[in-house]
Amino acid sequence: MFYKETHPNDEIILNTLSELVPKDHLLRKIDKSIDFNFIYEITSPYYSHTNGRNSLDPVVLFKLVFLKDIYGIKSMRETIKRVETDVAFRWFLNLPFSKPTPHYSTFSQNYIRRFQGTSVFEDIFNTIVHQAISHHLISGTALFTDSTHIKANANKNKFRNAVIEVVQERKRDLENEINAEREAIGKKPFHYTDKTISKTIKESTTDKESGYYHRDNKEKGFMYLDHRSVDGKHNFIVDCFMAQVRLHLDFCINSVIIFIMYPKFSMQIFCLKINAFINFLLMYR
């Protein structure tokens, strides 16, 4: 028999947020594995405890960023729009439908007025990584490292030519090996010195910290390098380093080796200077 539903959106539903979120939802698994309450202790020094109106819960503030990144949402404005209608998002944020969503500019204003220039983001990142290690989600036995270019907010046609002095790179391991061989046969070691050369670069007049990137068949412009190291067990990002395009991957990744501090691990590195990196790894094996 033909039937047409009328006004189904007017139905009154008596359910809790928890009942509406599927038991196997990704956010349930994240909430079970990661305790975000540590954020209160990290952010507490940056809030007033004696006067002023109540702020947005710091855990909610940083969970918004977490949701934005894990679901690949391009902006905080779009993230807030998703929170308005997504039951799982509201459950994860402990934000019932009876409460309004925060304004999309709340995070940016908190960053500008409270957290800019602090170690809050790095502390939160490191704590979550350590929690993942304690839950055996990170093994530390295989780390994969690479970098990608991120566009700077700078016009590629607005720049000035700057002359900088750089020290020409030396192969110190090779120099030491040569001198060791010479001393072994009774000859005097060579005396190597740093050689400084002048280099002309394009410097953005908008963002001086960015670097000009140019390679064949690649987009040219002012960019940054986003270096990331991923643990091979469950693809957790264990280290993130933003740098100028002039810095090489082998320079930027040293921090992750010291950070993990496992007795044995292997690393696959997409890097031209692999020999120097192998020697560095042997120092920390």
C-alpha positions in Angstrom: 0.0 0.0 0.0 1.3 3.4 -1.0 2.3 5.5 2.0 3.8 9.0 2.3 5.5 10.2 5.6 4.4 13.6 6.8 6.3 15.8 9.2 8.8 13.3 10.5 11.1 16.1 11.6 8.6 17.1 14.3 9.1 13.9 16.2 10.1 14.3 19.8 13.0 12.0 20.7 13.9 11.2 24.3 17.5 10.1 24.0 20.8 11.1 25.5 23.8 12.1 23.3 25.6 9.0 24.3 22.7 6.8 23.0 22.7 8.5 19.6 26.5 7.9 19.0 27.3 4.4 17.6 29.3 2.2 19.9 32.1 1.7 17.3 32.4 5.3 16.4 36.0 6.6 15.9 35.5 9.4 18.5 34.4 6.9 21.1 37.7 5.0 20.6 39.7 8.2 20.8 37.8 9.3 24.0 38.5 5.9 25.5 42.2 6.0 24.7 43.1 9.6 25.4 42.4 11.5 28.6 42.2 15.2 27.7 41.9 16.4 31.3 45.6 17.2 31.3 44.9 20.2 29.2 43.4 22.0 32.3 46.8 21.8 34.1 48.7 23.0 31.0 46.5 25.9 30.2 45.6 27.0 33.7 48.5 29.6 34.0 47.2 31.5 31.0 43.7 32.2 32.5 42.6 34.5 35.3 41.3 32.7 38.3 40.0 35.8 40.2 38.0 38.0 37.8 36.3 38.2 34.4 33.5 36.2 32.8 33.8 32.4 32.3 35.8 31.3 29.4 35.1 28.5 27.0 36.3 25.2 28.5 40.0 24.8 27.5 39.4 21.1 26.7 36.5 22.0 24.4 38.7 24.7 22.8 41.5 22.3 21.9 39.1 19.4 21.0 37.7 21.7 18.3 41.2 21.9 16.8 41.5 18.1 17.1 38.2 17.5 15.3 39.2 20.0 12.6 42.5 18.2 11.8 41.4 14.6 12.2 38.5 15.0 9.8 40.4 17.2 7.4 38.1 20.2 7.8 39.7 23.3 6.1 38.6 26.0 8.6 37.4 26.6 12.1 34.2 28.2 10.6 33.4 24.9 8.8 34.2 23.0 12.0 31.7 25.0 14.0 29.0 24.4 11.3 29.7 20.7 11.6 29.4 20.8 15.4 26.0 22.5 15.1 24.5 19.4 13.6 26.8 16.4 14.3 25.8 14.4 17.3 29.1 12.6 17.6 31.0 15.9 17.5 28.8 17.3 20.3 29.2 14.1 22.4 33.0 14.3 22.0 32.9 18.0 23.1 30.5 17.3 26.0 28.3 20.0 24.3 24.6 19.1 24.4 22.1 20.5 21.9 20.7 22.7 24.6 23.9 24.8 24.6 25.0 27.0 21.7 28.2 26.3 19.8 31.1 28.7 20.3 31.9 31.3 17.8 34.3 30.3 15.1 36.7 33.1 16.0 37.0 31.9 19.6 40.1 29.8 19.0 41.9 32.4 17.0 41.3 35.0 19.6 42.5 32.7 22.4 45.6 31.9 20.4 46.4 35.6 19.8 45.7 36.7 23.4 46.8 33.7 25.4 48.8 31.1 23.7 50.9 32.7 21.0 54.6 32.3 21.8 54.0 29.7 24.5 54.8 26.0 24.5 51.1 25.0 25.1 50.6 23.3 21.7 53.9 21.4 21.9 53.1 20.3 25.5 49.7 19.0 24.5 51.1 17.2 21.5 53.9 15.5 23.6 51.4 14.4 26.3 49.1 12.8 23.8 52.1 11.0 22.2 53.2 9.7 25.7 49.6 8.5 26.4 49.6 6.6 23.0 52.9 5.0 24.0 51.5 4.0 27.4 48.5 2.3 25.6 51.0 0.5 23.3 49.7 2.4 20.2 53.3 3.5 19.4 56.0 0.9 19.1 59.1 3.1 18.2 60.5 0.2 16.1 59.8 1.8 12.7 59.6 5.5 12.0 58.8 7.0 8.6 59.8 10.6 8.0 59.1 12.9 5.1 58.3 16.5 4.5 55.8 18.5 2.4 55.6 22.1 1.3 53.0 24.4 2.8 52.2 27.7 1.1 53.1 30.8 3.1 50.5 33.6 3.2 52.7 35.7 1.0 52.6 37.0 -2.6 55.3 35.4 -4.6 55.8 38.6 -6.6 56.4 40.8 -3.6 60.0 40.2 -2.6 63.5 41.7 -2.4 66.8 40.2 -3.2 68.9 39.7 -0.1 72.5 38.6 0.2 73.3 36.2 3.0 76.5 34.7 4.3 76.4 30.9 4.6 79.1 28.4 5.7 79.7 25.9 3.0 78.9 22.4 4.2 81.7 20.2 5.1 81.8 16.4 5.2 83.2 16.2 8.7 83.0 12.4 9.0 85.0 12.0 5.8 87.5 14.6 7.0 88.0 12.8 10.3 88.3 9.5 8.5 91.0 10.9 6.2 93.0 12.3 9.1 92.7 9.1 11.0 94.2 7.2 8.1 97.0 9.8 7.7 97.9 9.6 11.4 97.9 5.8 11.2 100.7 6.0 8.6 102.6 8.7 10.4 101.6 11.7 8.3 100.3 15.0 9.6 96.5 15.5 9.5 95.0 18.1 7.2 93.7 21.3 8.7 90.2 21.9 7.5 88.5 25.3 7.9 85.0 26.6 7.3 84.5 28.4 4.0 81.9 31.2 3.9 80.2 32.1 0.7 77.7 34.8 -0.3 74.3 33.7 -1.6 71.5 35.8 -3.1 68.0 34.7 -2.1 64.5 36.0 -2.5 63.1 37.4 0.7 59.4 38.0 1.0 58.4 41.5 2.1 55.2 40.0 3.7 56.6 37.0 5.5 60.3 37.1 6.0 60.4 33.8 7.8 59.2 31.9 4.8 61.6 30.7 2.0 61.3 30.8 -1.7 60.8 27.4 -3.2 61.6 26.6 -6.8 62.0 23.2 -8.5 61.3 21.9 -12.0 57.7 20.9 -12.5 56.7 22.2 -9.1 54.8 25.3 -8.1 57.0 28.2 -7.2 56.5 30.6 -4.3 57.2 31.3 -0.7 56.6 28.3 1.4 57.5 26.4 4.6 58.5 22.8 5.0 56.3 20.6 7.2 58.4 17.7 8.5 56.6 14.8 10.1 57.6 11.5 11.6 55.1 8.7 11.8 55.3 5.5 13.9 54.7 2.5 11.7 52.4 0.5 14.1 49.2 2.7 14.0 50.4 5.7 11.9 50.7 8.0 14.9 52.5 11.3 14.2 55.2 11.4 16.8 57.1 14.5 15.7 56.2 17.7 13.7 58.7 20.4 12.7 58.0 23.5 10.7 61.0 25.0 9.0 62.1 27.2 6.1 62.5 25.6 2.8 66.3 26.1 3.0 66.6 23.7 5.9 67.2 20.0 4.9 65.2 17.1 6.3 68.3 15.6 8.0 68.7 18.7 10.1 65.1 18.9 11.2 64.5 15.3 12.1 67.2 15.0 14.8 64.7 15.9 17.5 62.5 12.9 16.9 65.4 10.5 17.5 66.1 12.1 20.9 62.4 12.3 21.7 61.5 8.7 21.2 64.4 7.3 23.2 63.9 3.6 22.4 66.9 1.3 22.7 66.4 -0.1 19.1 64.5 1.2 16.2 64.9 1.5 12.5 64.0 4.5 10.4 63.3 4.9 6.7 64.3 8.4 5.6 63.6 10.0 2.3 66.7 12.1 2.3 69.6 12.8 -0.1 72.2 12.9 2.7 71.5 9.4 3.9 75.1 8.6 4.9 75.4 11.4 7.4 72.0 10.3 8.8 73.1 6.7 9.2 76.1 7.8 11.3 73.8 10.0 13.4 71.4 7.0 14.0 74.4 4.8 15.1 75.1 7.3 17.8 71.7 6.7 19.4 71.3 3.0 18.8 
